[in-house]
C-alpha cells in the first residue's frame, strides 16, 4: 500500500517503487504511452509540483535511507549542489529567482529546463541544510 504519512499530491508512487526495488520485487515496465487530456492550467500544475516537492522532502527526511537519493533526479542533483556548498547560494537566490521563473512558467509552460531549475530552487528553499 501507499504510505499513509504522505498528505496531498506527489511522490507516493516514487516511494512505492523504491520500496519494491529495495525488497527485490521485480517490476516489468511496458511501452504503453499515455496521453493526458485534462483541463489543468499551468498554475495548478506548479502548485501540485510544489506539494510533491514538500512530500519528497518529508520522504527524504523520514522514510528512506541514503540509497533513495540516487534514485530521484531532484534529490541527486541537490546532493551534488550541496557537496560543493552551493545550496546556501541557491537558498539566498531563491527568493529573487523563484517568483520570476514561476511567472514565466505560468505564462508559457514550455521549458522543461526552466521547470527543472524551478524545482531545484524550490527544493533548496525549503531544505534546511
N, C-alpha and C positions, 0 to 999 in steps of 0.2 A: 504493500500500500504506500501511497504518498505520505510524506512526513507531516504530521498534524501540527508541528511547530510553525510551519510556514503559513503566513497570512497573505491574502491577496495574490496577485498575479506574479508569476515568474520563478523559474528555475526549479520547480518541483520535479520536472522531467530530468533535468541535469543531475540532481541529487539521486533520483531513482536509478538512472542509467549508471551512475558511478557506483552505487551500491550493488547493482547487478554485476558489474565488472569486478568489483572487489571480492564478491562471493563466487567468482568464476562461473557465472551463469552466462552462457553464450547467447548473443543476440544476433540474429541474421537480419541484415539490412537488405531491403529490396529497392529496386529502382521503381518508384511509384510517385511521379511528380504530382504536386497538388497545386491547384490554382486557388488562391484566396480571393473570394468575392464578397467583400464586406464594405460597410459604409463608415469605417473608422477614418477620421481625419488625422492629419499629421500631429496635431497637439495631443489627441487621445493616445496615439501610438507612443509619443515621447513620454507621456505620463505613465503608461504601462511599463515602458522600458525603465523608468526611474524606480518604479515599485519593484521590478525584477532585480535591479541592482541592490536595492535595500535587502531583498531576500538573499541575494548572493553574499552580501556582507555577513548577514546572520548565519548563513550556512558555513561560510569560511571560518567564522569565529567559534561556532558552537557545535557543528555536526560532523565535521570531517577531519581527516588528517592532512599532512603536508602533500601527499601524492595528488590530492584533488586539484591543487593549484596548477599542476602541469596539464590537467585535462580541460581546463576552461581558459580560452584565449584571453579574456579580460583579466583574469587573475594572474595568468602567466606574464602578460605584458606589465601589469602593475608590479609584480615581483622583480622584473628586470629593471624597472624605473627606480624602485626602492633600493635595489642593490647599489646604485650609483647616487643615492640620496637626492634624486630629482623629484621625489614625491613631495618634498617640502616646497620646492619651487612651484610645482603644479598646484599645490594647495593655496599658495599665495596668488597665483594667476587665475585660478578657477572663478572667483567672484567677478572678475573682469571678462573672461572669455566665455563662460557658460551662457550668460544671457544673450550675448552676441551670436554665438553658434546656434543656440536654441531658436532664435528668431529666424535665422537662415533656414534651419531645418523645417520649421513650421511653414515657412513661405514656399520653399521649393521641395524639400524632402527627397532630393535626388542624389545625394552624395553619401555613399557608403563610408568613404574615408572620413568625412566630416562627422558622420554619425558615430564611427568608432572613436574618434577623438573626443566627442561629447561624452560618450560612455566612460572613457578612461578618466576624463576630468571630473565627471560626476562621482565616480567611484572614489577617486582621490580626495575629493572634497569631503565625502562622508567618512572616509577612513580616518582612524585616529592614531596611525603610526607614522 
